[in-house]
Amino acid sequence: MLRCDVGEVIFSADDPADTIMYVVKGTVKLSVVSRRGQEAVVAIVRAGDFLGEACLADQRTRERTATAMSLTAVVTIDRTDMARMLRTEPAIYDGFMKHLVLRSLRAQDDLVDQQVSSCEQRLVRALLLLSRYGKYCKRPKKVLPTMSQSTLAGIVGSTRSRVNYFMNRFERLGLLETSGGLTVKRSLLRYSQDTTHAR
């Protein structure tokens, strides 16, 4: 089992893609960096999710960088061993297929969100997903891993100053707290529903 501290890189873009990883504990950021050096966060992966599954489709090098956002533990599985388990162990196959379907649905929702939602709505959705509120997450985790506003900006596709404006606004409205870590309140879910209906 591989154990990683906050901020530790689990794998980098262009590393060999010969293993798949299962996140046992913690939260992992998947990101890409543009030619101008701008980071975009393409996914947040949590305990119970897989990392690096593209190696099963013959991807030879990593396309993203995976960084631990909290104390993280991952199990590393060789690509050929994982392929064998998917063929011979129904429980692993079922769990992996569920993971792939949910990842695909989230990616589609992310694309729609980028096209039709305001920066505020995208930030609300990101905070709800990170805290496990909403349709993909059944067990809320109200206190989020430590992350900078620049990271949040990378997730929602905006600037740090814009994210800072909305975070301050949400705190004034009592939708979250920032002392002692970032705590998301259930009222943010109601706020999200209200702003969605108001579109």
C-alpha positions in Angstrom: 0.0 0.0 0.0 1.3 3.4 -0.9 0.8 6.2 1.7 1.0 9.8 0.6 1.2 13.1 2.6 -0.8 16.2 1.7 0.6 17.7 -1.5 2.6 14.6 -2.5 2.5 13.6 -6.1 1.2 10.0 -6.6 2.0 10.1 -10.3 2.8 12.7 -12.9 1.8 13.3 -16.5 4.0 11.4 -18.8 4.9 8.7 -16.2 4.5 5.1 -17.5 0.9 4.0 -17.2 1.3 0.3 -16.1 -0.8 0.2 -13.0 -4.2 1.1 -11.8 -4.7 2.4 -8.2 -7.6 2.0 -5.7 -8.0 4.8 -3.2 -8.4 3.3 0.2 -8.2 6.5 2.2 -8.0 10.2 1.4 -8.7 12.6 -1.5 -6.7 12.9 -4.7 -6.6 15.8 -7.2 -6.2 15.0 -10.9 -4.9 17.9 -12.9 -3.4 19.0 -16.2 -1.2 22.0 -16.9 -1.5 24.1 -20.0 1.5 25.2 -22.1 1.2 28.6 -20.3 1.6 26.8 -17.0 -2.1 27.2 -15.9 -3.4 24.2 -13.9 -6.9 22.8 -14.5 -8.3 20.4 -12.0 -10.2 17.7 -14.0 -11.4 15.5 -11.2 -11.3 15.0 -7.5 -11.0 11.3 -6.6 -12.0 9.9 -3.2 -11.7 6.7 -1.1 -13.5 4.0 -3.0 -12.5 5.3 -6.4 -9.9 4.1 -8.9 -7.0 6.1 -10.4 -5.2 5.5 -13.7 -7.9 3.2 -15.2 -7.0 4.3 -18.7 -4.0 1.9 -18.6 -6.6 -0.8 -19.2 -7.3 0.8 -22.6 -3.6 0.5 -23.6 -2.7 4.0 -22.5 1.1 3.8 -22.1 1.7 7.1 -20.3 -0.2 9.1 -17.8 -2.1 12.1 -19.1 -2.8 13.7 -15.8 -1.0 14.4 -12.5 -2.4 12.9 -9.3 -1.7 14.8 -6.1 -2.8 13.8 -2.6 -5.1 16.5 -1.1 -5.2 14.8 2.3 -3.4 11.9 4.0 -4.0 9.3 1.3 -3.5 5.5 1.0 -3.7 3.7 -2.3 -3.4 0.1 -3.4 -1.4 -0.3 -6.6 -2.5 -3.1 -9.0 -0.6 -4.2 -12.1 -2.5 -3.7 -15.3 -2.4 -7.4 -16.2 -3.5 -8.4 -12.7 -6.5 -6.0 -12.8 -7.5 -7.3 -16.3 -7.4 -10.9 -15.0 -9.5 -10.0 -11.9 -12.1 -8.2 -14.0 -12.4 -11.4 -16.0 -12.5 -13.9 -13.1 -14.0 -12.0 -10.1 -17.6 -10.8 -10.5 -17.6 -8.6 -7.4 -14.6 -6.6 -8.6 -16.0 -6.4 -12.1 -19.3 -5.0 -10.8 -17.6 -2.5 -8.6 -15.3 -1.3 -11.3 -18.2 -1.0 -13.9 -20.2 1.1 -11.4 -17.2 3.3 -10.9 -16.8 3.8 -14.6 -20.4 4.7 -15.1 -20.5 7.2 -12.3 -17.2 8.8 -13.5 -18.7 9.1 -17.0 -22.0 10.7 -15.7 -20.0 13.1 -13.6 -17.8 14.1 -16.6 -21.0 14.7 -18.7 -22.5 16.8 -15.9 -19.2 18.7 -15.6 -19.3 19.5 -19.3 -22.9 20.7 -19.1 -22.1 22.7 -16.0 -19.2 24.5 -17.8 -21.5 25.4 -20.7 -24.7 26.6 -19.0 -23.9 27.5 -15.4 -22.5 30.7 -13.9 -19.3 30.7 -11.9 -21.3 30.9 -8.7 -23.4 27.8 -9.6 -20.3 25.9 -10.7 -18.6 26.7 -7.4 -21.7 25.6 -5.4 -21.8 22.3 -7.3 -18.1 21.7 -6.8 -18.4 22.3 -3.0 -21.4 19.9 -2.8 -19.6 17.2 -4.7 -16.5 17.6 -2.6 -18.5 17.3 0.6 -20.5 14.4 -0.8 -23.9 16.1 -0.9 -26.1 15.6 -3.9 -27.1 12.8 -6.3 -23.7 11.0 -6.6 -22.8 11.1 -2.9 -24.9 9.4 -0.1 -22.7 10.0 2.9 -21.9 13.7 3.4 -18.4 14.7 4.6 -18.9 18.2 5.8 -15.3 19.2 6.5 -13.4 19.2 3.3 -9.7 18.5 2.7 -7.5 21.6 2.9 -7.4 23.2 -0.5 -6.5 26.6 -1.8 -8.9 29.0 -3.6 -6.6 28.6 -6.6 -7.4 24.9 -6.6 -11.1 25.6 -6.3 -10.7 28.1 -9.2 -9.1 25.3 -11.2 -12.0 23.0 -10.6 -14.7 25.5 -11.6 -12.8 27.2 -14.4 -12.6 30.7 -13.0 -10.1 33.0 -11.2 -9.0 32.9 -7.6 -10.4 36.4 -7.0 -13.9 35.4 -8.3 -13.9 32.3 -6.1 -12.8 34.4 -3.1 -15.7 36.7 -3.7 -18.3 33.9 -3.7 -16.6 32.0 -0.8 -16.9 35.2 1.3 -20.5 35.6 0.2 -21.4 32.0 1.1 -19.8 32.4 4.5 -21.8 35.6 5.2 -25.0 33.7 4.2 -24.1 31.0 6.7 -23.7 28.3 4.0 -20.2 27.4 5.0 -17.6 28.0 7.6 -13.8 28.5 7.0 -12.5 28.4 10.6 -11.0 25.0 11.5 -11.1 23.8 7.9 -13.7 24.3 5.2 -17.1 23.1 6.5 -20.0 22.9 4.1 -23.5 23.1 5.6 -26.6 21.3 4.3 -28.1 24.8 3.6 -25.8 25.0 0.6 -27.7 22.2 -1.0 -30.9 24.1 -0.6 -29.2 27.2 -1.9 -28.1 25.2 -5.0 -31.6 24.0 -5.6 -33.0 27.5 -5.3 -30.5 29.0 -7.7 -31.1 26.2 -10.2 -34.9 26.7 -10.2 -34.3 30.5 -10.6 -32.4 30.0 -14.0 
